[in-house]
Amino acid sequence: MDKEYLEKLLKDVKNGTRSVEEVLHELQSFSIKDLGFAKLDYHRELRRGYPEIIYAAGKSVVQLEGIVRAMLEHDSNIIITKASKKKYDAVKKLAQEAAYYKEARIISIRKKEPVLPETYISVITAGTSDIPVAEEAAVTAELLGNTVRRIFDVGVAGIHRLTAHLDEIRKSRIVIVIAGMEGALASIVAGLVNIPVIAVPTSVGYGANLQGISALLAMLTSCSGGVAVVNIDNGFGAGYYASMINRL
C-alpha cells in the first residue's frame, strides 16, 4: 500500500463510495502480515516510497512462495534479489507476469509502471567480470523507476576507455562505479565529475584482493570527495540508494 492508494481509500469514505467498515477491513492487514516464518512490512512503501524487497538467498522455495502469495494480495510491484532459476520457476507458477533477470539474479513482478524522472543513473564497471554486480545495481534502479545507462569494462588498465564516455557520465544525476581488484576506478571517476559517486567493491580479483576486502578498503580511503561506499558485491544497495537520490 502506497500513499496514493491510502488517499484513495480516504476519499472513497468521504465520497460515500465505500463504507468505513469496508475500509477498516482492508486496513486490518495494512501494516504487518505474520506468516510465522516472516513478517511482511506492508507499511514500507508508504513509509519509504518503495515496497519491501525480498532477499531470496537462504529462503526455501516454500518460504518464498508463501511470501510472494501474501505480497500478491496487494497492488505493489515485487522485487526479489539473489534469486536462482529454480526459485524463479516456482514464482512463475504463482504469477505469470514474473520476469527473471538472469545475470542480475533478480525476479520482478510488475503491477504498475512508475513515472520516470528525466535524469538518469550511470552504472560503470572496471571489468567484464564485474558485470553481474553491475546488473544487480542497474536492474534494481530500473525496477524502482529510473533510466540507467550502462558503461562496462572501462577500468584503469586502459583509462582511455573511460574518458571516451565522460560527457555521458557527467550528464548523469548520480553514478555507480563497480570495481574489484584494487578498486581504483571509483576514485578516478569521482575526481572527474561533480555528481555523487556510489562505489561498489566486488570480490573479483587475485589472492591479495581478499575476496573484495582490498577494494572495499581502497574505496573507503578514497582521496576523492563525494564517494559513498556500499558493501562487497552489494549491487542492490547501490541501485536502491542511487534511485533515492535520482528521485528526490
N, C-alpha and C positions, 0 to 999 in steps of 0.2 A: 504494500500500500504506500503510495507516494502522496505528496502534498496536494496534487491536483485531484486525486481520487477522494481524499478526505474532504476537500472543499465541495466536491460534487455531492457527497453524502449529506453534508450540512445544508446545501442549497435545496436538495430534494426534500428534506424535512421542512425547510422554510416554505417551499412552494406547495407542500402538501402532496407531492407525488409519491412519497414514501412515509410510512409511519415511524414514530420514534421507536416502537418495538422492533420493526424490521432492521433499522439501522443499529440498534443496540445488539441485536442478534449477530449482525455482521462484525461488529466491533469486538465481540467476545474473544475472537482469535486475532485481534488487531496487533497485539504486542508480541507474544511468545506462544509457540506451539511445542509442547513437550512430547517428543517421540520416545522417550525413555533413554535411548542412546544418544539423542541430540535434542537441543532446544533451539528451534528456529526463531530467528530475530526478525519478525515481520515489520518491526518498527524502524529497521535500519534505513530503508530508503527514504522515509520521511525525515529521519534524524540526520542522515549524512548525504543524501542525494543519490546514493546508489544502493541497490538491494544487496543482501548478504551474498557473498561469493562462496561457492562450495569448493573446499580443498579435498580432492578425491584420494590422494595418496594416503594409505593407511586405513581407509574405509573399505569395508567389504562391499561386494556388489549388492547384497541385500540391504545394507545400511544406506548406500547411495540411492537405491530405488525408493526406499522409504522417504528420504529427504526430498527427492525430486517429485514424488507424488504429492507431498504436502505443499511444495512450492508451486506446483501447477494449479493449485486451487486459487492462486492469486494472480492478478494481472501484472506481473513483473517479469522482466527478462531474467533468464537464468544463465549464469556463467559457472562452469565447473573447470577448475585448473588441475594440473598434474594428473590428467586422466589417460588411462590406457585405452587401446582399441576395444578390449573386452568390456570395459565399463561403458564405453560409448554404445556398443551394440545393445547393452541392457537398457540404457537410457532411450535409445531409438525406438524400442518397443513401447515405451511409455509416451513418447512424443515424436511423431513422425517428422516434425519440423526441426528436430535436433540436427545440428551440424557439427562436424568434427574437423578441427584444425590439427592435422597430424603432427607437424613439426613443432607447433606451439604446445601440443598436448592439452588443448582446451576444447570443451564441449559448450555449445551455446544453444539456447532455445529462445528465439526472439518472439515476443508477443507485441512489441510496439517499437517503432523506429524513433530514435532520439533526434532532436534538432541539432545539426552540426554547427559548431562555431565557424566563423570564417577563417580563423587561424589554424595552423597545423603543427603537428609534432614531428620532428625528425628523429629517426632511430638509426644509429650508426654502429657498425661493428668494426673491430680491428681486423678480424679474420673470418674466413668462411666457417670455421669451427665454432664461432660464437653465435651463429645464426639461430640455432634452436632457442637460446635465451632471448635473442632479439625478437624472434617471432612471438614468444610469450608476451613480451612487452608491447609489441605492435598490435597484436590481436586483442589484448586486454584493452588498450587505449581505443581501438576501433569499436569494440563492443560497448564501451562506455560512452560512445558518441563523439568521436574525434576523427579527423582526417590525419593519416600518417604517411610520411614519406620515408622510404627505406633506402639507406645508403650503406652497402655492405662491402667489406674487405678493403678498407682504406687505412690500414694500420701504419705504425711508424716505420716499418721496414721499407715502405715506399710512400713517403709522405706526400709526394706529388699527386697521388690518387685522391687524397683528402682535399687538397687545395682546389682541385678541379670542381668540387661541389660546394665551395664556400658561399657563393651567392645564394644558393638554395637553402643552405643551413642557416644563414644569417636572417632569412625571412621567416624562420620558424618562430613560434611563441616560446618553445622550450625544446631542448634536445636531450635525448637519451643516448649515452655513449657506453657501449658494451665491449669489454676487453678482458682477455685473460693474460697469460704470460706475465709481463711486468706491469701491465695496466696503465701504461703511459699515455694512451690516446686521450683519456678524459682531460688530463692537464693541458694537453696541446690544444684540444678543441676549445676549452674554456678560455685559453689565452688569446683566442682569435675571434670570439663572438661576445656580444653584450646581452646575452639571454641566459637564463638559468640552465645549468647542466646537471643532469642526474647520471651518476656514474654507477655502472653495474659490473662488479668484478665477476669473472667466470672461472670455473675450475679447469679451464683449458690451459695446459702448459706442462713443462717438464718437471722433474722431481722437486727442484727448489721452488717451484710455484706453489707447492704445498696445498694442492687442490683448491687454489684460489686465494689462499691467505696472503700470499705475496702481493697479488694485485689489489686485494682489499686494503692492505696497509699502505700501499703506494697511493691509492686514491684518497684514503683518509688523510694522508700527509701532503696532499697536493699543494703546490706553491701557488696555483691559480685560484683566484677568488671565485665565488659563485658556484662551487661544486658541492652537491649533496650526494651522499653515497648510500646505497641500499646493500642488502646482504648478498653473499655469493650466490650467483645463479638466480637471483630473485627478479626475473623479468616482470612478473606480475606486479610486484611492489612498485617498480619503476613506472610501468604503464598506468597504474592507478594514480600515483602521485602526479605524474605528468598530466593526466586527464583533469585532476582537480585544479591544477594551475591554468591549464588551457581554457577551462570553462568558467573561470572567475568572471 
